[in-house]
Amino acid sequence: MSGAASTGNIQLLGDTLAKAKAENRAALIAYLPAGFPTVDGGIAAVKAAFDGGADIVEVGLPHSDPVLDGPVIQTADDIALRGGVKIADVMRTVREAHEATGKPVLVMTYWNPIDRYGVERFTEELAAAGGAGCILPDLPVQESALWREHADKHGLATVFVVAPSSKDARLATITAAGSGFVYAASLMGVTGTRASVGAEAADLVRRTRATSDLPVCVGLGVSNAAQAKEVAGFADGVIVGSAFVKRMLDADGEAAGLAAVRELAAELAEGVRRLS
């Protein structure tokens, strides 16, 4: 494209996380898939999450083989895909949500759709939409140079995912390549009791911080204010996805779904601010 390259909002993302830290609290990061229940409904849901108190929202790019997502998000993705959601709709979701709120909006996506769409085109359009960056759960760091080159050029964060199984040397490699924040993934209720998983997540945050000054945000199956408070005790951000999607799936109609999203965001926002 001719003219100056579009610049994304990595700075806004960094400022938002720094502001939460200055307020002695964790940031609340909500996840909602684009196109669910419809494109317009999905945009309204992102705005509702912000209205309720989310600091940052991740917009999911629905994928037909979401290997890392649980059944709740898979159900929402299926609805979005059956509705014909396209990457253009994801970009529109980012644009309208950011323009309406002035807050940072990221895209969470598997690598395959970006690869097919074209890295240069995807980063250019995401930056033009006011996006803050991308969370790329299945892109190996060693294969990420092309993506990072274009993301850096357009002012977009590259958020990589680390897991409790990641060894310390591997964590250092991942955090050195990433920007914005580090997404620490742990599966609450899958390995042993919830308490042990919380301890595992806290340990992962500690190990990740030892390799980097980037904020570390935890996606941990958090679904209520008490769990948000627990994670906020050791992480820079608390990421909540399935709980928002489940509220919308369970709601009787779109208006009720939006109210439920707003209500949950408010509860979680209180949780990440509640001092012990």
C-alpha positions as CSV (number, residue, x, y, z in Angstrom):
1,M,0.0,0.0,0.0
2,S,1.1,3.5,-0.6
3,G,1.5,6.1,2.0
4,A,2.5,5.7,5.7
5,A,2.0,2.3,7.2
6,S,-0.9,2.0,9.6
7,T,0.1,2.0,13.2
8,G,-1.5,-0.3,15.7
9,N,-2.1,0.2,19.4
10,I,0.7,-1.7,21.2
11,Q,1.5,1.4,23.1
12,L,-2.1,1.7,24.4
13,L,-1.9,-2.0,25.5
14,G,1.3,-1.3,27.4
15,D,-0.2,1.9,29.0
16,T,-3.3,0.0,30.0
17,L,-1.4,-2.7,31.8
18,A,0.9,-0.2,33.4
19,K,-2.1,1.8,34.7
20,A,-3.6,-1.3,36.3
21,K,-0.2,-2.0,38.0
22,A,-0.1,1.6,39.2
23,E,-3.5,1.1,40.8
24,N,-2.1,-2.0,42.6
25,R,-4.4,-4.4,40.8
26,A,-4.4,-6.9,37.9
27,A,-5.9,-6.0,34.5
28,L,-9.1,-7.8,33.5
29,I,-8.9,-9.2,30.0
30,A,-12.0,-10.7,28.4
31,Y,-12.2,-13.0,25.5
32,L,-15.1,-13.2,23.1
33,P,-15.3,-14.8,19.6
34,A,-16.1,-12.6,16.6
35,G,-19.4,-13.4,14.8
36,F,-21.0,-14.8,17.9
37,P,-24.0,-14.9,18.1
38,T,-23.8,-12.7,15.0
39,V,-21.3,-10.2,13.8
40,D,-23.3,-7.3,15.2
41,G,-24.1,-9.3,18.4
42,G,-20.4,-10.0,18.8
43,I,-19.4,-6.3,18.5
44,A,-22.1,-5.5,21.1
45,A,-20.7,-8.2,23.4
46,V,-17.2,-6.8,23.3
47,K,-18.6,-3.3,24.1
48,A,-20.6,-4.8,27.0
49,A,-17.5,-6.4,28.4
50,F,-15.7,-3.1,28.3
51,D,-18.8,-1.4,29.8
52,G,-18.8,-3.8,32.7
53,G,-15.1,-3.2,33.5
54,A,-12.8,-5.2,31.3
55,D,-9.6,-3.3,30.6
56,I,-8.7,-5.2,27.4
57,V,-10.6,-7.6,25.2
58,E,-9.3,-10.4,23.0
59,V,-11.5,-11.0,19.9
60,G,-11.3,-14.6,18.8
61,L,-11.0,-15.5,15.2
62,P,-13.3,-18.5,14.9
63,H,-11.5,-21.6,13.5
64,S,-12.9,-25.0,12.4
65,D,-10.3,-27.0,14.4
66,P,-9.7,-25.1,17.6
67,V,-7.3,-27.5,19.2
68,L,-6.7,-25.4,22.3
69,D,-10.3,-24.4,23.0
70,G,-12.7,-26.1,25.3
71,P,-16.3,-27.2,24.3
72,V,-17.9,-23.8,25.2
73,I,-15.7,-21.8,22.9
74,Q,-15.9,-24.5,20.2
75,T,-19.7,-24.2,20.3
76,A,-19.6,-20.4,19.9
77,D,-17.0,-20.8,17.1
78,D,-19.3,-23.3,15.3
79,I,-22.2,-20.8,15.5
80,A,-20.0,-18.0,14.1
81,L,-18.7,-20.2,11.3
82,R,-22.2,-21.4,10.4
83,G,-23.1,-17.7,10.2
84,G,-20.4,-17.2,7.6
85,V,-18.0,-15.1,9.7
86,K,-14.9,-13.8,7.7
87,I,-11.6,-12.2,8.6
88,A,-13.2,-8.9,7.4
89,D,-15.8,-9.3,10.2
90,V,-13.1,-9.9,12.8
91,M,-11.4,-6.7,11.6
92,R,-14.7,-4.8,11.8
93,T,-15.3,-6.1,15.3
94,V,-11.9,-4.8,16.4
95,R,-12.4,-1.4,14.7
96,E,-15.9,-0.8,16.1
97,A,-15.1,-2.0,19.6
98,H,-11.9,0.1,19.8
99,E,-13.5,3.2,18.2
100,A,-16.5,3.0,20.7
101,T,-14.3,2.6,23.8
102,G,-10.8,3.8,23.1
103,K,-9.6,0.6,24.8
104,P,-7.1,-2.0,23.5
105,V,-8.5,-4.9,21.5
106,L,-6.4,-7.8,20.4
107,V,-7.1,-10.7,18.1
108,M,-6.6,-14.3,19.3
109,T,-6.1,-16.6,16.4
110,Y,-4.5,-19.8,15.2
111,W,-1.7,-19.4,12.7
112,N,-3.4,-21.1,9.7
113,P,-6.0,-18.4,8.9
114,I,-3.3,-15.7,9.0
115,D,-1.0,-17.8,6.8
116,R,-3.7,-18.2,4.2
117,Y,-4.8,-14.6,4.3
118,G,-1.2,-13.2,4.1
119,V,0.8,-11.9,7.0
120,E,1.4,-8.5,5.4
121,R,-2.3,-8.0,4.6
122,F,-3.4,-9.2,8.0
123,T,-1.1,-7.0,10.0
124,E,-1.8,-4.0,7.8
125,E,-5.6,-4.4,8.2
126,L,-5.4,-5.1,12.0
127,A,-3.3,-2.0,12.5
128,A,-5.7,0.1,10.4
129,A,-8.6,-1.2,12.5
130,G,-6.9,0.1,15.6
131,G,-5.9,-3.4,16.9
132,A,-3.3,-3.7,19.6
133,G,-1.9,-7.0,18.5
134,C,-2.3,-10.7,18.3
135,I,-2.2,-13.7,20.6
136,L,-0.9,-16.6,18.6
137,P,-1.2,-19.8,20.7
138,D,0.1,-22.3,18.1
139,L,2.8,-20.2,16.3
140,P,6.2,-21.6,17.3
141,V,8.6,-18.8,18.2
142,Q,11.3,-20.3,15.9
143,E,8.8,-19.9,12.9
144,S,7.6,-16.4,13.9
145,A,10.2,-14.1,12.3
146,L,8.0,-13.0,9.3
147,W,5.0,-12.3,11.6
148,R,7.1,-10.3,14.1
149,E,8.7,-8.3,11.3
150,H,5.3,-7.1,10.0
151,A,3.8,-6.8,13.5
152,D,6.7,-4.5,14.6
153,K,6.4,-2.5,11.5
154,H,2.7,-1.9,12.2
155,G,2.9,-1.3,16.0
156,L,1.2,-4.6,16.9
157,A,2.0,-6.7,20.0
158,T,3.0,-10.4,19.5
159,V,1.7,-12.3,22.5
160,F,3.0,-15.8,22.8
161,V,1.5,-18.5,25.1
162,V,3.6,-20.3,27.8
163,A,2.4,-23.3,29.8
164,P,3.4,-25.1,33.0
165,S,5.3,-27.7,30.9
166,S,7.5,-25.0,29.4
167,K,11.1,-25.3,30.7
168,D,13.0,-22.2,31.9
169,A,15.2,-22.0,28.9
170,R,12.2,-22.3,26.6
171,L,10.4,-19.5,28.6
172,A,13.4,-17.2,28.0
173,T,13.3,-17.9,24.3
174,I,9.5,-17.2,24.1
175,T,9.5,-14.0,26.2
176,A,12.5,-12.6,24.3
177,A,10.5,-12.8,21.1
178,G,7.2,-11.6,22.5
179,S,5.8,-8.1,23.1
180,G,2.8,-6.6,24.9
181,F,2.4,-9.3,27.5
182,V,3.0,-13.0,28.0
183,Y,-0.1,-15.3,28.1
184,A,0.4,-17.9,30.8
185,A,-1.9,-20.8,30.2
186,S,-2.9,-23.3,32.9
187,L,-5.9,-25.6,33.0
188,M,-7.9,-25.3,36.2
189,G,-9.5,-28.5,37.2
190,V,-7.7,-30.7,34.7
191,T,-4.6,-31.8,36.6
192,G,-5.3,-32.5,40.2
193,T,-7.3,-30.2,42.5
194,R,-7.9,-26.6,41.8
195,A,-5.6,-25.5,44.6
196,S,-2.7,-27.3,43.0
197,V,-3.4,-25.9,39.6
198,G,-3.5,-22.4,41.2
199,A,-0.1,-23.1,42.7
200,E,1.2,-24.4,39.3
201,A,0.0,-21.2,37.6
202,A,1.7,-19.0,40.3
203,D,4.9,-21.0,39.8
204,L,4.6,-20.4,36.0
205,V,4.2,-16.7,36.5
206,R,7.2,-16.6,38.8
207,R,9.4,-18.5,36.3
208,T,8.2,-16.4,33.4
209,R,8.9,-13.1,35.3
210,A,12.4,-14.3,35.9
211,T,13.1,-14.2,32.2
212,S,11.3,-10.9,31.2
213,D,9.9,-7.6,32.3
214,L,6.8,-8.1,30.2
215,P,3.5,-8.3,32.1
216,V,2.4,-11.9,32.7
217,C,-1.4,-12.5,32.3
218,V,-3.0,-15.8,33.3
219,G,-5.8,-17.6,31.5
220,L,-6.7,-20.2,34.0
221,G,-10.3,-21.2,33.6
222,V,-11.3,-18.3,35.9
223,S,-15.1,-17.9,36.0
224,N,-15.9,-15.9,39.1
225,A,-14.8,-13.0,41.3
226,A,-13.2,-15.2,43.9
227,Q,-11.0,-17.0,41.3
228,A,-10.2,-13.6,39.7
229,K,-9.0,-12.3,43.0
230,E,-6.9,-15.4,43.6
231,V,-5.1,-15.1,40.2
232,A,-4.8,-11.3,40.6
233,G,-2.7,-12.0,43.7
234,F,0.1,-13.3,41.6
235,A,-0.5,-12.2,37.9
236,D,-0.5,-8.9,36.1
237,G,-3.7,-9.7,34.3
238,V,-6.6,-12.1,34.6
239,I,-7.9,-13.6,31.3
240,V,-11.5,-14.8,31.2
241,G,-13.0,-16.4,28.1
242,S,-15.3,-19.4,28.5
243,A,-17.3,-17.9,31.4
244,F,-18.3,-15.0,29.2
245,V,-19.2,-17.2,26.3
246,K,-21.2,-19.6,28.5
247,R,-23.2,-16.7,29.9
248,M,-24.2,-15.8,26.3
249,L,-24.9,-19.4,25.3
250,D,-27.1,-19.8,28.4
251,A,-29.0,-16.5,28.0
252,D,-32.5,-16.3,26.7
253,G,-32.0,-13.9,23.8
254,E,-29.3,-11.4,22.8
255,A,-30.3,-8.6,25.2
256,A,-30.1,-11.0,28.1
257,G,-26.7,-12.2,26.8
258,L,-25.3,-8.7,26.7
259,A,-26.6,-8.0,30.2
260,A,-25.0,-11.2,31.5
261,V,-21.6,-10.3,29.9
262,R,-21.8,-6.8,31.4
263,E,-22.7,-8.2,34.8
264,L,-19.9,-10.8,34.8
265,A,-17.3,-8.2,33.7
266,A,-18.4,-6.0,36.7
267,E,-18.1,-9.0,39.1
268,L,-14.6,-9.9,37.8
269,A,-13.5,-6.2,37.7
270,E,-14.3,-6.1,41.4
271,G,-12.4,-9.3,42.0
272,V,-9.2,-8.1,40.4
273,R,-9.4,-4.9,42.5
274,R,-10.3,-6.5,45.8
275,L,-7.3,-6.3,48.2
276,S,-6.9,-9.2,50.6
